[in-house]
């Protein structure tokens, strides 16, 4: 039975992807790496920043990796303090619709900045639960992030739908036995083909369509 929805933050509810990318690019550039957007999507998108740093800086020891990841975080905070954050209003509309229907809503992000961003854009009160980096041990594709979100909502995994824009996030949702809606922002729906359904925007989804997914 459909009782709850878990929304990934970056790329689903808000678009901080350009800010994250620029912060990663600046940090990796200091190591002589010409970091590009394909590398971002395939290597670091949607996972904790230490794992992202490790995916590219394969020769560094753990201490140096932590320093690099922390530097990326400082750049991100610097950029986000100066730049506006774009909100996908269709996603916020869907959150409001689901809450009207009595469904519980969580926002889950591998970033430690989740609450900060939700406050910045003024929608933190819409979330019944929030999970952010540091709250769980294993990053995506392990299901820990979404299992914790379901637990915070007081729900079983199979009662929740996850909205994700990253391949590792889709895999994490499926590994947790959850229904998954892939949100394709790059006009490459096949990238998220493992999801139960893939849409280019959450204006394509409503409460009734989600109910149908749980009846399959």
MARKELUM-888767 format. One record per atom (N, C-alpha, C): y, x, z; residue in one letter. Coordinates in steps of 0.02 Angstrom, whole numbers, padded with zeros to 5 digits, always signed. Layout:
N
YXZA/...
end
This chain:
216
-00060+00042+00000X/+00000+00000+00000X/+00063+00044+00000X/+00111+00025-00040X/+00173+00062-00047X/+00219+00048+00012X/+00232+00099+00053X/+00274+00090+00112X/+00333+00139+00116X/+00328+00195+00079X/+00381+00245+00087X/+00392+00286+00024X/+00452+00315+00020X/+00470+00357-00037X/+00499+00423-00012X/+00477+00477-00044X/+00500+00544-00026X/+00535+00574-00087X/+00598+00589-00079X/+00639+00616-00134X/+00650+00690-00125X/+00630+00730-00174X/+00652+00799-00176X/+00728+00797-00183X/+00762+00848-00158X/+00835+00847-00160X/+00864+00875-00225X/+00854+00940-00236X/+00885+00974-00292X/+00853+00953-00358X/+00892+00925-00403X/+00867+00903-00467X/+00845+00831-00469X/+00839+00800-00411X/+00819+00729-00407X/+00876+00686-00380X/+00902+00704-00321X/+00956+00667-00290X/+01024+00699-00307X/+01026+00764-00305X/+01087+00801-00322X/+01070+00856-00372X/+01121+00880-00406X/+01111+00934-00453X/+01145+00997-00426X/+01110+01032-00383X/+01134+01097-00361X/+01100+01153-00400X/+01061+01135-00451X/+01025+01185-00489X/+01072+01240-00516X/+01129+01223-00547X/+01173+01276-00572X/+01197+01323-00517X/+01209+01296-00457X/+01232+01337-00402X/+01177+01383-00378X/+01116+01354-00370X/+01059+01396-00351X/+01047+01451-00402X/+01048+01431-00466X/+01035+01481-00519X/+01086+01538-00517X/+01149+01521-00510X/+01201+01573-00508X/+01193+01620-00448X/+01171+01590-00391X/+01160+01632-00332X/+01101+01679-00341X/+01046+01652-00369X/+00988+01695-00385X/+01007+01749-00435X/+01043+01729-00488X/+01061+01777-00541X/+01104+01834-00514X/+01151+01817-00470X/+01193+01869-00441X/+01151+01917-00399X/+01106+01889-00358X/+01065+01932-00315X/+01017+01975-00356X/+00981+01945-00403X/+00933+01983-00443X/+00969+02035-00486X/+01030+02019-00508X/+01068+02066-00548X/+01082+02131-00511X/+01086+02126-00445X/+01097+02186-00405X/+01036+02232-00404X/+00979+02206-00426X/+00918+02246-00432X/+00905+02264-00505X/+00954+02252-00549X/+00947+02270-00619X/+00906+02221-00660X/+00896+02160-00633X/+00855+02111-00668X/+00900+02061-00705X/+00887+02052-00769X/+00925+02004-00809X/+00892+01936-00801X/+00909+01902-00747X/+00877+01838-00729X/+00903+01783-00774X/+00857+01744-00804X/+00877+01690-00848X/+00850+01624-00824X/+00869+01570-00858X/+00852+01503-00834X/+00778+01488-00840X/+00744+01517-00890X/+00672+01507-00896X/+00636+01538-00836X/+00660+01596-00815X/+00631+01627-00755X/+00644+01583-00693X/+00703+01554-00691X/+00718+01510-00635X/+00670+01451-00632X/+00661+01417-00689X/+00618+01357-00690X/+00545+01374-00674X/+00522+01431-00699X/+00451+01447-00694X/+00432+01486-00632X/+00481+01519-00601X/+00465+01565-00546X/+00493+01545-00478X/+00553+01516-00477X/+00585+01506-00411X/+00606+01434-00397X/+00606+01391-00447X/+00629+01322-00438X/+00583+01285-00390X/+00613+01256-00338X/+00576+01211-00294X/+00534+01243-00240X/+00540+01309-00231X/+00500+01341-00178X/+00546+01377-00130X/+00522+01392-00069X/+00564+01427-00020X/+00591+01493-00048X/+00651+01512-00026X/+00684+01568-00059X/+00648+01634-00049X/+00612+01643+00007X/+00574+01705+00015X/+00519+01709-00037X/+00486+01652-00051X/+00435+01651-00104X/+00466+01663-00172X/+00526+01636-00183X/+00561+01647-00246X/+00579+01720-00256X/+00604+01752-00203X/+00619+01823-00208X/+00557+01864-00222X/+00502+01846-00188X/+00439+01882-00196X/+00411+01874-00267X/+00424+01817-00299X/+00397+01804-00366X/+00429+01850-00418X/+00489+01874-00406X/+00524+01917-00454X/+00525+01990-00432X/+00539+02001-00369X/+00545+02069-00343X/+00477+02091-00315X/+00430+02099-00359X/+00360+02110-00338X/+00348+02179-00307X/+00394+02225-00316X/+00384+02293-00290X/+00412+02303-00220X/+00449+02254-00194X/+00481+02263-00129X/+00435+02246-00071X/+00445+02281-00014X/+00407+02263+00046X/+00440+02201+00078X/+00407+02175+00130X/+00429+02112+00159X/+00499+02116+00188X/+00516+02172+00218X/+00583+02179+00248X/+00637+02177+00194X/+00626+02212+00139X/+00674+02213+00084X/+00678+02145+00050X/+00620+02111+00045X/+00620+02044+00015X/+00661+01996+00057X/+00654+02000+00122X/+00693+01956+00166X/+00768+01970+00158X/+00786+02033+00153X/+00857+02050+00144X/+00883+02021+00078X/+00842+02026+00025X/+00863+02000-00040X/+00870+01924-00038X/+00821+01890-00007X/+00823+01817-00003X/+00882+01794+00039X/+00897+01829+00093X/+00954+01811+00135X/+01020+01822+00097X/+01022+01873+00055X/+01082+01885+00015X/+01092+01827-00034X/+01037+01804-00064X/+01042+01746-00109X/+01070+01686-00071X/+01047+01675-00010X/+01072+01619+00030X/+01146+01625+00043X/+01169+01685+00058X/+01241+01694+00072X/+01282+01679+00010X/+01257+01698-00049X/+01292+01683-00111X/+01293+01608-00123X/+01237+01575-00110X/+01233+01502-00119X/+01284+01467-00075X/+01288+01486-00012X/+01335+01454+00034X/+01407+01468+00012X/+01418+01527-00013X/+01485+01545-00038X/+01504+01500-00097X/+01458+01491-00144X/+01471+01450-00203X/+01479+01376-00185X/+01434+01352-00141X/+01434+01279-00127X/+01495+01259-00086X/+01524+01306-00050X/+01585+01290-00012X/+01644+01279-00059X/+01641+01310-00118X/+01698+01307-00165X/+01687+01256-00221X/+01625+01239-00236X/+01610+01198-00294X/+01587+01128-00275X/+01604+01077-00315X/+01579+01009-00301X/+01504+01005-00316X/+01471+00959-00283X/+01400+00947-00294X/+01392+00881-00331X/+01359+00883-00388X/+01349+00823-00429X/+01292+00781-00399X/+01305+00716-00392X/+01255+00670-00366X/+01230+00626-00422X/+01164+00618-00427X/+01134+00572-00475X/+01139+00501-00444X/+01188+00463-00467X/+01201+00398-00437X/+01141+00351-00447X/+01104+00358-00502X/+01046+00316-00514X/+00993+00327-00460X/+00988+00389-00436X/+00940+00403-00382X/+00962+00371-00317X/+01027+00375-00303X/+01053+00343-00242X/+01045+00268-00246X/+01055+00239-00306X/+01045+00167-00315X/+00973+00148-00300X/+00926+00189-00323X/+00855+00174-00310X/+00839+00179-00236X/+00867+00229-00202X/+00858+00235-00130X/+00882+00172-00095X/+00941+00148-00115X/+00968+00087-00083X/+00923+00027-00098X/+00899+00022-00159X/+00854-00034-00177X/+00790-00033-00135X/+00761+00026-00127X/+00700+00032-00088X/+00711+00015-00015X/+00768+00034+00012X/+00782+00017+00081X/+00793-00058+00090X/+00824-00090+00041X/+00831-00163+00043X/+00762-00197+00044X/+00714-00166+00008X/+00646-00192+00005X/+00605-00174+00067X/+00636-00140+00114X/+00601-00124+00176X/+00560-00061+00175X/+00570-00019+00123X/+00533+00043+00119X/+00570+00099+00156X/+00531+00143+00186X/+00561+00200+00220X/+00574+00256+00170X/+00626+00294+00182X/+00647+00346+00134X/+00656+00413+00170X/+00626+00465+00141X/+00637+00533+00165X/+00665+00575+00108X/+00704+00624+00126X/+00726+00675+00079X/+00695+00741+00101X/+00663+00776+00054X/+00627+00837+00071X/+00647+00893+00023X/+00662+00951+00050X/+00683+01007+00009X/+00656+01071+00037X/+00637+01117-00007X/+00617+01184+00014X/+00677+01224+00038X/+00736+01202+00021X/+00797+01236+00041X/+00813+01221+00114X/+00840+01271+00148X/+00863+01261+00216X/+00932+01227+00218X/+00959+01211+00160X/+01026+01182+00155X/+01025+01106+00146X/+00968+01075+00154X/+00961+01004+00137X/+01010+00960+00176X/+01012+00967+00241X/+01056+00925+00281X/+01130+00940+00265X/+01145+01003+00256X/+01213+01023+00239X/+01237+00989+00174X/+01193+00987+00124X/+01211+00958+00060X/+01217+00882+00065X/+01169+00851+00100X/+01172+00778+00108X/+01236+00757+00145X/+01257+00797+00193X/+01320+00782+00227X/+01379+00792+00180X/+01377+00845+00141X/+01433+00860+00095X/+01444+00803+00046X/+01390+00773+00021X/+01397+00720-00029X/+01398+00650+00003X/+01392+00646+00069X/+01403+00583+00105X/+01346+00533+00103X/+01284+00557+00095X/+01228+00509+00092X/+01174+00524+00144X/+01189+00564+00194X/+01138+00583+00242X/+01112+00523+00281X/+01153+00472+00291X/+01132+00414+00330X/+01082+00370+00294X/+01073+00382+00229X/+01023+00342+00192X/+00952+00365+00206X/+00944+00425+00233X/+00878+00453+00244X/+00852+00434+00313X/+00791+00406+00314X/+00757+00392+00378X/+00727+00456+00406X/+00714+00505+00364X/+00687+00569+00386X/+00709+00622+00337X/+00716+00684+00362X/+00735+00741+00320X/+00690+00799+00337X/+00664+00832+00285X/+00625+00893+00293X/+00660+00947+00252X/+00669+01006+00282X/+00701+01060+00245X/+00665+01125+00259X/+00683+01177+00221X/+00651+01242+00229X/+00652+01265+00301X/+00597+01293+00323X/+00591+01314+00393X/+00554+01264+00436X/+00547+01202+00411X/+00512+01150+00448X/+00437+01152+00438X/+00413+01188+00387X/+00343+01189+00370X/+00323+01260+00352X/+00258+01273+00352X/+00235+01342+00343X/+00220+01361+00271X/+00184+01320+00235X/+00164+01337+00167X/+00208+01301+00116X/+00234+01339+00067X/+00276+01310+00015X/+00234+01278-00040X/+00268+01242-00085X/+00235+01211-00142X/+00200+01264-00184X/+00140+01250-00211X/+00108+01185-00220X/+00068+01159-00161X/+00069+01193-00104X/+00038+01164-00044X/+00075+01099-00027X/+00041+01049-00002X/+00072+00984+00010X/+00110+00978+00076X/+00116+01033+00113X/+00143+01030+00181X/+00210+00994+00186X/+00256+01010+00140X/+00323+00981+00143X/+00321+00905+00140X/+00279+00878+00096X/+00277+00805+00088X/+00234+00772+00142X/+00183+00807+00165X/+00143+00781+00220X/+00185+00775+00283X/+00229+00824+00295X/+00273+00821+00353X/+00322+00763+00346X/+00348+00753+00285X/+00395+00698+00273X/+00360+00631+00287X/+00299+00623+00263X/+00261+00561+00275X/+00251+00551+00350X/+00233+00605+00384X/+00222+00602+00456X/+00286+00580+00493X/+00343+00609+00472X/+00406+00590+00503X/+00424+00517+00491X/+00400+00489+00435X/+00411+00419+00421X/+00360+00374+00456X/+00310+00404+00486X/+00257+00366+00519X/+00208+00335+00470X/+00199+00367+00413X/+00157+00339+00360X/+00100+00387+00341X/+00048+00359+00311X/-00005+00400+00282X/+00017+00425+00214X/-00013+00480+00192X/+00005+00509+00127X/-00001+00458+00070X/-00056+00420+00070X/-00068+00375+00014X/-00025+00312+00015X/+00020+00308+00063X/+00068+00253+00065X/+00137+00274+00037X/+00141+00337+00013X/+00205+00364-00007X/+00206+00383-00081X/+00264+00376-00112X/+00277+00402-00178X/+00326+00460-00172X/+00314+00512-00212X/+00358+00571-00212X/+00394+00574-00279X/+00459+00589-00277X/+00499+00598-00337X/+00515+00673-00343X/+00493+00704-00398X/+00498+00777-00406X/+00519+00796-00476X/+00558+00850-00481X/+00578+00875-00547X/+00548+00942-00563X/+00509+00971-00517X/+00480+01037-00527X/+00404+01033-00531X/+00375+01075-00573X/+00302+01075-00582X/+00266+01087-00516X/+00287+01137-00477X/+00254+01151-00414X/+00261+01093-00365X/+00317+01056-00370X/+00327+00998-00328X/+00280+00941-00346X/+00270+00930-00411X/+00222+00880-00433X/+00152+00898-00408X/+00134+00960-00415X/+00068+00982-00392X/+00061+00973-00316X/+00114+00986-00279X/+00113+00978-00206X/+00101+00905-00187X/+00136+00860-00222X/+00127+00789-00208X/+00056+00766-00222X/+00029+00788-00279X/-00039+00768-00297X/-00090+00800-00250X/-00077+00861-00229X/-00122+00894-00181X/-00122+00858-00114X/-00069+00820-00100X/-00066+00781-00039X/-00092+00710-00048X/-00118+00695-00106X/-00145+00628-00118X/-00092+00574-00124X/-00033+00592-00147X/+00022+00545-00153X/+00034+00525-00226X/+00061+00466-00235X/+00085+00446-00301X/+00146+00489-00317X/+00153+00509-00380X/+00209+00553-00398X/+00245+00530-00461X/+00310+00527-00456X/+00354+00514-00514X/+00387+00580-00533X/+00374+00604-00593X/+00407+00664-00617X/+00474+00646-00647X/+00525+00685-00629X/+00593+00674-00655X/+00610+00733-00700X/+00607+00721-00765X/+00617+00774-00815X/+00691+00779-00834X/+00723+00832-00810X/+00794+00843-00825X/+00804+00891-00884X/+00749+00917-00914X/+00756+00968-00965X/+00729+00946-01033X/+00717+00881-01041X/+00690+00855-01104X/+00624+00887-01123X/+00584+00901-01072X/+00516+00928-01083X/+00468+00891-01037X/+00456+00826-01051X/+00414+00786-01005X/+00344+00813-00996X/+00318+00849-01046X/+00250+00875-01041X/+00244+00925-00984X/+00300+00955-00965X/+00300+01004-00910X/+00278+00972-00844X/+00291+00908-00837X/+00274+00871-00776X/+00218+00822-00788X/+00178+00835-00839X/+00128+00788-00862X/+00076+00768-00812X/+00067+00806-00758X/+00018+00789-00707X/+00040+00731-00663X/+00104+00715-00664X/+00130+00660-00624X/+00103+00593-00648X/+00105+00543-00605X/+00080+00476-00624X/+00122+00445-00678X/+00186+00461-00677X/+00232+00438-00730X/+00289+00489-00733X/+00317+00499-00792X/+00374+00546-00800X/+00431+00507-00832X/+00490+00513-00803X/+00551+00482-00830X/+00606+00534-00834X/+00656+00520-00876X/+00711+00568-00881X/+00766+00554-00831X/+00763+00496-00798X/+00813+00478-00748X/+00785+00421-00707X/+00805+00416-00644X/+00777+00364-00601X/+00806+00295-00615X/+00852+00290-00662X/+00873+00224-00686X/+00816+00189-00724X/+00765+00229-00743X/+00707+00202-00780X/+00655+00172-00733X/+00665+00180-00668X/+00616+00159-00618X/+00648+00109-00571X/+00609+00059-00551X/+00632+00013-00500X/+00575-00003-00452X/+00590-00044-00403X/+00540-00061-00352X/+00477-00091-00382X/+00484-00135-00430X/+00426-00168-00460X/+00381-00118-00496X/+00411-00071-00533X/+00370-00021-00568X/+00333+00024-00519X/+00365+00039-00463X/+00331+00079-00412X/+00273+00041-00381X/+00282-00023-00369X/+00227-00065-00344X/+00168-00063-00392X/+00182-00064-00457X/+00129-00063-00507X/+00091+00003-00505X/+00125+00059-00492X/+00091+00122-00488X/+00040+00124-00432X/+00056+00091-00377X/+00010+00090-00320X/-00050+00043-00332X/-00045-00001-00380X/-00100-00047-00395X/-00150-00018-00444X/-00133+00039-00475X/-00178+00069-00523X/-00242+00094-00490X/
end
